[in-house]
Amino acid sequence: MRSIPRNKIPWFPNIDYQKCTGCKTCFNFCKNNVYEWEDGNPSHPQVANPYNCVLGCSACAKLCPSGAISFLTLEEMRKIMKELRSGKVR
């Protein structure tokens, strides 16, 4: 089986800034430098390095007290991976 480049796999957090309270839980938790902190009014995390996110990890979403972080569903991810494996261009 051929390897799929990480930058072709859209597994990374999405932030709903309407829900984000700026608590820094995600930023402080993630040791892979996925997030950078954007100071401002309001201050909030920014997904600066999305492909540093570990495939299948969604711990930051589970830890987010306001439910502001989401990932693709397992069903969506399976569909995308099937397309990538078959060579279909996304």
Buried (B, 14 or more C-beta within 10 A) or exposed (E): EEEEEEEEBBBBBEBEEEEBEBBEBBBEBBEEEBBEBEEEEEEBBEBEBBBBBEEEBBEBBEBBEEEBBBBBEEEEBEEBBEEBEEEEEE
